[in-house]
Amino acid sequence: MIPAYNEARRLPSTLDRILEYVAASGSPAELIVVDDGSSDGTAELVDTRYANSVRLLRNPGNRGKGYSVREGMLKAEGDWILFTDADLSAPIHELGKLLTAVREQSAQIAIGSRALDRSLIGVHQPLAREYSGRVFNIVMRGMTGLSFRDTQCGFKLYSAWAAKAVFQRQQLDGFSFDVEDLYIAHRLRIPVIEVPVEWNNVEGTTVSAAQGLKSFTDLLRIRYLDWTGHYRGEFKST
């Protein structure tokens, strides 16, 4: 599943690589693109060029990455659901690592990580962004109690029932949804494994400085939402 906002330029190569990977694997898979109110023809591109191979979901306007991921994850029909960024910063073949990890360690969620083995990073982000990300992670761990070294890598695998349990409770529509979802999983005692993956920065990020700063204040909102009972409930596998 891919959330997309004004990705008409980068999306074709990403979709082609994923479709080639799926074909080579020999296993059936559903590929979903969630268009977040794009104005550059992203939805039209998917609806015409990939009409027979990609399922297109359209948001009612520009609602945010968190909203898009929640919509796609809740409407996906597979037993395991991967969401990845439209730029495919983590190559699609890294999915194999996540699948192996959940099977060997009996986890229900596997998250790709750039921080566990930085030698796997081929192209780094600009220094300011990379270090702000490290600072955010330190603050995040202090405020939420989560131990993950990288919550923001856009390459995460959920079992279908873990996705349902987590994303039905998600409240944030912006870029802090990753932390919120992992916090919810922690509160529901869903086992999560962090897995080092290959990663390359791709120019053209849509994350603004203001959105980055809001991620810090959203940590307070996550704690407030927890305190007010939005994340309560026992997790039971089915």
N, C-alpha and C positions, 0 to 999 in steps of 0.2 A: 504494500500500500504506500502511495506517494502523495503527500500533501503538496499542492502546487499553487503558487501565486506569481503570475507573469513569468512563466517558465517556458514559453513557446520556443525560445532559442536553444535552451539546454535539454529540454525534455526528449526530443527525438532520439538522440544518441543514448540517453539513459534507458528509455523504453526498449530500444533495439538490443542493448546489451543484456537487459533482464530477460527479454523474450528468447534470446539466443541461449542464455543460461538455463532457462526452464526447458527449452527444447532438448538441450544436451543432457539434462538430468533424467529425462524420460519419465518424470513424475508430473501429474497434472497440477496446475496451480492457477489461482485467480489473481489477476493483476488489476489493481484499482488505482485510479487517479482521482483525488479530491480537489476540484478547482475552487479556489477561494476568492471568487469574484474577480478573476483576472480581466484586464483590459487589453491584453496584447494578443488575443486569439488562442490562448492556451486550450480552453475547452473545445473550441472549434477544431483545433489541430487533432486532439485526441478523438473527437467524435467522427472525424472523417478518415484520417490516415490509419487510425488504430481501432476502428469501429468493431472489427471482428475479434480483436485480441485483448482489448483493455476495457474494463468497466469504468465508466465516467460517473462521478457524483458531483453535483454542483451545489455549492453553498448559496444561501440567500444573501448575496453580497459578500463583502470582504469582512470575515468574522475573526480571523486570526489562525495561526498555525495550530494552537491547542484545540480549537474548535474543529479544524479540518481533520486532525489525527483522531480525535474522539469519534467523529462521524464515520470515518473509514474503518476504524477498529471495531466499532459496534455493528457495522453492516457487512463486514467481511464474513465469509462462509467457510473458511478453511479450519483445520484442526490446530494449525500453528499459523500465526499472523506476524509478518515482519513489516515494520514501517521503516522507510529509508528516505533520505532527502533527495530532492529532484536532481541535485548535482552529482549524486552517487560518489560522495567523498570517500565513503567506505565501499570498496569494490563489492559487487554482488556475490562474488565467490566466497567472501568472508562469512556468508550465511552458514556455510558448512561448519565453521568453528562454533557458532551459536547453537546449532542443532546438536553437535557432538557434546557441548557443555551441558545442555539441559538433560540430555539422555544419560550421560555418565554421572551427573551430580543430582539427579532427580529434582531439578529446578523447574519452575513454571514460567519464569521470565529470564531472558539473557540479554544483557545490555552491552553493546560494543563500547570499548574504552580506548581512548588515546593516551591515557595517563599511566596505565599499568606497564606499558612497554613503549617508550617514546622512540625507540629505534625503528618502530614500524611506521612512523610518520615520514612520508616521502617529501611532501611539501608542507612547510609549516605556515601557520597564520602569521600576519604581521605581529611583531613583538608586543605591541600595546594590547591587541586582542588576546593573544595567548596568555599574557600575564594577568590581564583582568579576569580571564577565565579561571586561572589558578586561585586568584583572590576570592572569586565568587565561590569556588568549591570549598575553600577553608571556612568562609562565612556560613555556607550552606550546611556543612557538617556540624558546625557549632550550634546552629539554630534548630536543626531538625533531628540531630542524633544519627543521621544516616552515615554510613561508612564508605560510600562509593567515592572513588577518586575522580570519576568523570560522569556526570549525569546528563550532559548536554550533547553527547555524540548522537546524531540522528540515525541510529542503526540499532533497533531494538526488536526482540522477538518475544511474543507472548503466546501462551497456549490460549485456545479459544475461551475457555471458562475463566482463566485469569484475566483476560482482556475484558470480559463482561463484568467481572467483579470490580475491576479497577476503574474502567472508563465510565461506567454508569454513575460513579461517585465523583468523577472529575468536575471541578467547578471553574477552573481558570481556562480562558480562551487564548491567552497569549503565549509567549515563549517560555514561561516558567512551568508549563504543564508537565515537563519531564520530571522535575523535582516533585511536584504534587503527586504524580502517578506512582513514583517510587515510594513516596511517603505513605500513600494509601496502601500499597502492597505490603509495606512494613507493618502498618497498623492491622492489616488483615492476616498477617503471618504467612504471606505467600512467599515461597522461596525464590530468591533472585540471585543470579550469578553474574559477575562482571567479567568480561572476556576481552583481552587485548586484541585489537584488529588493525589491519593496515588502514591508513587514512592519508588523504592528500587534500590540502586546502584548494578550493576552487574559487576563483574570483567571481564576484557578483552577488555577495551576500545581501539579503534583504533585511538584516537586523540592524536597526539604527542605534546610535548611542543612547537615545532616550529609552528605547526598549531594553537595552542592556542594563541601564540604571534601574528601570522598573523591576527587573528580575530580583534585585536585592530587596525592594519593598514587598514584593510578592511573597518572600519567605515569611514575613510577618503575617501576611494574609493566610498562608497555609496553616500556620499555627492557630490563627483565630478560627479558621474553618474547622479545624480539628476540635478545638475547645468547644465550639458550638454544635458539635455532633454530626457534622456532614459526612464524616468518614467511618462512622460506627457500623458494626455488623460483623458477624462471624463468617469466616470463609470456609466453605465446604466444597470439596471436589466432587464432581459428578461424572 
